[in-house]
Amino acid sequence: MKRFLLFFAAALALSGQARKPRVAVGGILHESNTFASDPTDLEDFAGRSIRRGEEVRDEYARSQHEIGGYIEGAERHGLDLAFTVVANATPAGPVTDRAFETLTSELIERLRQVGPADGLLLALHGAMVVESYPDGDAEVLRRLRKAFGDELPIVVTHDAHANVAPQETELSTALVLYKEVPHVDQRERGIHAAEIMAKILKEGARPTQAIEKPPLLYNILFHNTNREPMLPLVQEARRLEKANPKILGVSVPVGYQYADVPQMGPSVVVVTDSDPELARMEAKRLADMMWEHRKVMKLDLPDAAEAVKRAMAEPETPVVLVEMGDNIGGGSAGDSTAILAELVKQNARGYVSAMFDPEAVRHAVALGIGGDFDRPLGGKSDDLHGAPVRIRGRVQLIYDGKYIETAIRHGGRRYLDQGLSAVIHAEGSTPDLPNVVLINSKRHTPFSLGQLTSAGIVPERQQILVVKAAVAFRAAYEPIAGTIIEVDTPGLTAVNPNRFIYKHARSDLFGIR
Ligand SMILES: [Zn+2]
């Protein structure tokens, strides 16, 4: 491959400025929770986002997503882009073979249709598990290598929650992972990937990669890269990229603990320009730094009852209660009632809680605005997220659930949709301080305040905001939060790994037992 790349770069140089390198763009993005029983099928991708050809540009060019970064980076570095297909589904159970075969076949077919490309920029989440392939992302790369050979430069971007399979460093030409949690650097990483592609195609760079996987379950409670212990490690990764021109990229992804697969856990990936020894050495050094983090990983969080009690008494408002066990972005149900049940039980005032419950939305629509609502909400997806909670109140608003986010937020998406939604003002509401339940028809991650403001909710004026999340919500909520309390609730994304039985993960991981 390396000899070919040199030849290719030389050929391009000889041809002068005759032709810009032509780079294909594609993506299949999924974070799969292997403890979730609900599989992710083709309809789940179709329901969230599948974009083809120039639709990809329309969807992503102005977004903060890495594909927006590919587009900006390509302009900056003189690459022509050819779009294939980009598919995205909300985190949930493993991807079905049917969905995987359909999407990878379409990706390969469209790559053939756009003609011979000089390279491929490929957006994969990095934590996709497929029914038949525990390392779904590596399998995408295997298929691409089989179809297009080892010579095609493939620069892959991954989420910081990627469980990177070591083989991916052999199958890809270069791996670039988001550095930040919340993921506010997605567009920056896309630009970075395009820059590496330009170095390969225009300057003859020859990437070589090293990966280290420190034997940790890196608990999600400590993923925030704006704080210790991750902050200095991310700073060191950024420093290395600036300090040494031979270093093309340094990534320190924390991994995703809700996938029971051999590659589960954090990684260090270092990409250098034809210096494998430097890559190995720095990967090892950073992995040792990460291993030290285990010494500060202690779990000590209040349960729902205690957290609600504290939130009601807290003067620094709004208080954000983080429902860790129902982290929608981690593949959970979105209808946990653990905290809502306590809010009702303890007569809390001025709370806001979103709840995935399409059936209840239809009921609210039938009642109409102003209708008397009296119905059990949530707790319907499975037995892990609490029982339905009876909510009595008034239907305040019904709307289509669509909104736009223009700021830099985790996920990088601009056009968002929580499905047909209804706002219920529950018992105990006053005009100044309503008790709000926002029921929606799509499982929807709370990464934008637009989710609330588009429904007429003024989050700054409320006492308590419940978010079904872990860390990612912070980019949106920290600017307005008075207090943030992480809550140990049960569910598919419970923060305590001992609530789960791991059979396929490496048995020696610190943090599991
Ligand atoms: Zn992530």
Boltz pocket constraint, residues with backbone or C-beta under 6 A from the ligand:
constraints:
  - pocket:
      binder: B
      contacts: [[A, 159], [A, 160], [A, 161], [A, 183]]
      max_distance: 6.0
